[in-house]
Amino acid sequence: MSVRAYRVIEIQYEKQNSFNLWRDGKLMDFLDRRGCFYDSLNEDSVGLTEVSIKVLQKALQEVELEPEVREIIQKDIEACKDSGYVQYYCF
């Protein structure tokens, strides 16, 4: 079996960002410790990455977040609960 690369035609994303990689330091520290958040991003932290629902739920319990960030992450979890992870496009 082989892995093939496909040209991306369109990436759709929410109009409002879920969180800011530079501003939300406590969340990013948590996500970095709990998973491989940065592994699929380039050296400028740009690209697609995935975070498991379980890790996001744990973050909501353990990390002090701004109320609006907490609310958006809860919406992300609800929207993606069937897949088990949330995919984020960081740019």
Secondary structure as the mmCIF struct_conf table of DSSP 4:
data_model
#
loop_
_struct_conf.conf_type_id
_struct_conf.id
_struct_conf.beg_label_comp_id
_struct_conf.beg_label_asym_id
_struct_conf.beg_label_seq_id
_struct_conf.end_label_comp_id
_struct_conf.end_label_asym_id
_struct_conf.end_label_seq_id
BEND BEND1 LYS A 15 GLN A 16
BEND BEND2 SER A 18 SER A 18
TURN_TY1_P TURN_TY1_P1 LEU A 21 ARG A 23
HELX_RH_AL_P HELX_RH_AL_P1 GLY A 25 ARG A 34
BEND BEND3 GLY A 35 GLY A 35
TURN_TY1_P TURN_TY1_P2 PHE A 37 SER A 40
BEND BEND4 LEU A 41 LEU A 41
TURN_TY1_P TURN_TY1_P3 GLU A 43 ASP A 44
BEND BEND5 SER A 45 SER A 45
STRN STRN1 GLY A 47 SER A 52
HELX_RH_AL_P HELX_RH_AL_P2 ILE A 53 GLU A 62
BEND BEND6 VAL A 63 VAL A 63
HELX_RH_AL_P HELX_RH_AL_P3 PRO A 67 CYS A 80
TURN_TY1_P TURN_TY1_P4 LYS A 81 GLY A 84
STRN STRN2 TYR A 85 CYS A 90
#
